[in-house]
Amino acid sequence: MELIFLSVNNIYGFSISASILAGSETKYGEA
């Protein structure tokens, strides 16, 4: 169970980081 939880946690963490990076890139790109 721990491995599954850690895997899901890493996937969500990566998705959140990626979306934040993509959002900042769009803001700076448009500005």
Secondary structure, DSSP 4 states (H G I P E B T S, - for coil): -HHHHHHHHHHHHHHHHHHHHHHHHHHHHH-
